[in-house]
């Protein structure tokens, strides 16, 4: 089946630093989302981005569907950015849509 | 809107007991998803509904799990009988089209 791999698995940053998180997927997908799971467990959607680039404040994301990867950029990181970042893909296979989450990148931002 | 509502937030039960998790999606959303999150397996899709109809239940681990969506504003996930390996956080999410919005989750502990 499709593989969704995220890197790095863990990341520690000093407040104010920038970072890039990567999501690779092994097959063509219909759409892709990025989520942030905060330390309290709440999953918050950040971007719906099947292709192209989007920006929202200090966060931006780029998906290159033809090369099967997506990047999430965090600029000027803050302690509230800590948590786990997931990418999730939707693909059509075997007559139905499948939704698969990556393994996540655990981010800790230090004050 | 109050967002996706799940109940209970925490459930502790003994092996062999029946467990029912409940979800109220965001009004107007036509898709509803049930996920399970564990340390070992990450986030897994169990089942999803579109317009109250189950579309793909291939993620349901076994016959002990069942899900229903009797109307557009309510869904249940039932485990009978429960086992210790069912301990996890169960999330419900709803979607108007492509973007999924998650509830706060139900933390289930089976002793």
Contacts between the chains, C-beta under 8 A, distances in Angstrom:
chain1	res1	chain2	res2	distance
A	31	B	98	5.3
A	33	B	98	7.7
A	33	B	99	6.6
A	33	B	100	6.7
A	35	B	102	7.7
A	41	B	89	6.5
A	41	B	104	7.3
A	41	B	105	5.8
A	42	B	102	7.3
A	42	B	104	6.0
A	42	B	105	7.8
A	43	B	91	6.6
A	43	B	93	7.7
A	43	B	102	3.9
A	43	B	105	8.0
A	44	B	102	7.5
A	45	B	99	5.6
A	45	B	100	6.4
A	45	B	101	6.5
A	45	B	102	7.6
A	48	B	98	5.3
A	48	B	99	4.6
A	86	B	43	6.7
A	88	B	43	7.8
A	88	B	100	7.7
A	90	B	98	7.6
A	96	B	55	6.1
A	96	B	56	4.5
A	96	B	58	7.9
A	97	B	48	8.0
A	97	B	55	7.3
A	97	B	56	7.0
A	98	B	45	7.6
A	98	B	56	7.2
A	99	B	33	6.9
A	99	B	45	4.8
A	99	B	48	7.1
A	99	B	100	8.0
A	100	B	45	7.4
A	101	B	35	8.0
A	101	B	42	6.1
A	101	B	43	4.0
A	101	B	44	7.6
A	101	B	45	7.9
A	103	B	42	5.6
A	104	B	42	6.9
